[in-house]
Amino acid sequence: GAATALRAWLERRIRRPFWSACALIVVIGCAVALVMLPLTWYDSYTILHRYDLSRESPALWFHDWAVALALGVGISALAGAWFFRVVRRWPRAWPLVAGLFAAPIVLVASVLLPVVIEPLFNQYTPLPQSALTASILELAAAHGVKAASVYEFDLSRQSTSADAFVSGMGGTDRIALSDNLLASFKPDEILYVTAHELGHYVHRDLWRGALYSWLGALLAIAFLWL
C-alpha cells in the first residue's frame, strides 16, 4: 500500500495527472536505486577493482552512478507518465497505441545515443589524421558506414580494458576507440578490432538490437494488458 499512499499524496499536491505520475515514478525509481546501491557498488566497483579491471575513484564511480540514475528515472518518468495518459485516453485500444508509438521511440533513442547519452559518461574527441585513421575510414566507407571521423574516448577513467564500438543510426554513425586500445595495441591490431566492430554494423546488429528492444516493449505491454 505504500505506493498507493504515495500516489494519493502526490496527486493532492500536483493537480496535473501527467506531472504527478512523473513525480511518482521518480520517487520510486530513486528508492529502488538506493535499495540496490550496495549490490550495484559490489558488482561494478568492488569486483572490478579486485581484479584490476578498473582504477576508477569512488568519486568518479558515484558521479557516473548519479548520472545514470538521473537519466534512467527521467526517461522512465516521461515514458511512464505518457503511458498512463495513453491508457486513460484509449481505455480499450491503449495496447495497440502504445505498441505503435514504442517503435519510433526506440529508433529515436538509437539515433540520439552517440550524440546525447554517451558523452554524459565519457569525453569523445576526434582522432587526428594519421595512417591508422585513414585506414579505418577507408574500411568503413567500403562497407557502407557513413562516418566522417574516428573518435577516441577516455575509457581509462573507468576501466583498464580496451574497447571499441560503432553506434548511431541515420547520420549519427560513430566509430569510437578507447584510449586504452590506442595506448596498448599496435596499429594493425587496432584495425583488426575495429573491423570486428564494423562487422556488427554491416550485419545490421544495431537495427536488430532496436527491433529486439521494440519486441521487448511489446511483450511488456502485452503482459500489462493481460
Summary of the structure (lengths in Angstrom):
residues: 226
radius of gyration: 21.2
end to end distance: 22.0
largest distance: 64.0
contacts: 634
relative contact order: 0.10
helix: 72%
strand: 7%
